[in-house]
Amino acid sequence: MTRELIAANLRAARIGRGLSCGQVALRAGMTKDTVRRYEIRRLAPGSINLAILCRLYRVSADAILGIDE
């Protein structure tokens, strides 16, 4: 599990749901800058924000973290 993989999975999940960074920020209670930083590997989401994003994107944390089942 690397920051690059998490960033790529977050971006793919957001795009898969057809959402912009601004829409995610508004719905998740984050700033657009935070969402962007998650996707460009400058910041890794904490457990609470990861859970919020997973719920919003309708994916599991395992999928975002790249954990094989």
N, C-alpha and C positions, 0 to 999 in steps of 0.2 A: 504494500500500500504506500504509494508515493503521492506527494502533493500534486505532481503532474497528472497522475491518473485520476485523482479526486477532482481536480479542476476540469479535466476533459469530460468526466462523467457528469458533473454538475451542468456543464454547458450543453452537453448532448440531451440531458433530461429536460432542461429548460426549453431548448429548441424543439424537442419532441412534443412538448405541450403547447407549442406555438406562442410562447410568452416572451416579452422583451424584458431586459434587466429592470426597467422602470416598473413594469407590471408586477414582477416578482417582488421588488422592493416594497411596493405599495401593499400587496397582499400579505407579505411576510413580516411587515413592520420593521424593515431594515432600510438602509439607505441604498441608493442605486450604486454608489461607490463600493459599498461592502459586497454587494452581489458581484460586481465586476472583479473585485480583488480576489474573491473565491475562484473565479473562472480564469484568472491569469496567474495563479499560483503565488500571489503575494500574501495571501492570508488563508488559513485553513479554518473551516467552520467549527465552532465548538459543538458539543453534543446537542444542546438545545436548538441552535440554528440549523444543524444538520437534520434534526427531527422535523423542524418546521418545513424545510425545503423538501424533504422526502415526502411529507404529507401533501404539500402543494404540487409536487411533480408526480405523485402517485407511483413512487418507486421505493424499494427497500433501501435501508442504509447499507446493506451488503452490496447492493448493485452500485451505489455511489462509491463505496470504499474499495470496490473491486475484489470482494471476497467471494471465492467460488464456493458454491454449496455442495 
